[in-house]
Amino acid sequence: MSAAGSGRPVLAIVGATGAVGTVMREVVTERADIWGEIRLIASARSAGRLLPVRGEEVVVRELTPEVFDGVDLAMFDVPDPVSAQWAPVAAERGVVVIDKSGAFRLDPQVPLVVPEVNPAAAADRPRGIISVPNCTTLALIVALGALHRAFGLRELIAASYQAASGAGQEGTDALYDQLAKVGGNRALGLRPGDVRAVLGDGGPFGAPLAMNVVPWAGSLKDDGWSSEELKIRNETRKILGLPDLRVAATCVRVPVVVGHSLAVHAVFDREVSREDAQQVLREADGVELLDDPERGVYPTPADAAGTDPTWVGRVRRSQDDPRAIDMFVCGDNLRKGAALNAAQIAELIVPGLGVAAGAA
């Protein structure tokens, strides 16, 4: 299957109207033009809309089984239940599916792929589906994977600082609305409950996010853990092929629009100096080292927003364990955290789809 006369594969973007779908259209437009036709797919209520991709206005199609006829590869950015229903439908029609939801991440028959870390895993896809990790895992795993290859990871402790956009467009809108309400009111934040009195229950965050941080992201799981925390644990284990890796994570929502960050304590099999860790990170694909705290140089989510790399700084060897490294990492949760990783996977597997990918 390929676009008629072009010899190039046909791409479908499912969930093209959402926050990540919007970034997906931007990423596909910016990167090498390997695609023939690009189909934009969404729910019935969005069908008929015109959306830009590659400098053209494309009509959004309704999600139906027939919309996948003639498609070579589909990128899904829809809620878990929608992916669980429709990704197998597309795969049964011969489409390679790259799914950004959590529906298949821990399925043993679905590879969980980060091209800089485990590209070979993309070739083994018995269900015709490749899964993209959670955006918080993706903020971490490119840097961590490079260090693991060099030194052998044995334990991970991480605290995340997650942007409002990680909760979808609703999260972004809620933060902007809350910031507008508090404005420059310098009387707020000084007494118990005064911010909550102005902002209410915080909407999608469970507590006010403006002028605050919320030590919760995701849904409640056993023993007080959140789904986001378990994703870091389970997905890191699967991507690195370390099923018994010791992982502890605490996920926190912060008043940042775009850009997830993590404070990381990683223990390795052998001693690691600060200089050795910095050198590995400096040479790693997809990583930018910004680490000169003596001169006030380190990454922040505001600087990472709109960029592709994983930014790493504050690299230190633990004062208590010569095998441990502490560091701070940032990444755009809508780009590498979702859309970009999917595009990189697609570019990785297109040569094996049996269609000519065209000139880069």
Protein Blocks (a to p, Z undefined) as FASTA:
>chain_A
ZZehklpacdddehklmmklmmmmmmmmmmccfbfcdcddddfklgoiacdeehiacddd
dddfklmgopabdcddddfklmmmmmmmmmmnopacddfbfklmmgmkbccddfklmmml
mmmcfkopacdddfklmmmmmmmmmmmmmnopabdcddddddfklnojmlmmmmmmmmmm
nmmafkgokaghklmmmnonopjnopafehpacdbedjddeehiafklmmmmmmmmmmno
pakbccdddddddddfbdcddddddddfbdcdfklmmmmmmmpghiacdddfknopacdf
klmgopabdcdehiacdfkbmkbccddddddfklmmmmmmmmmmmmmmmmmnopaebjZZ
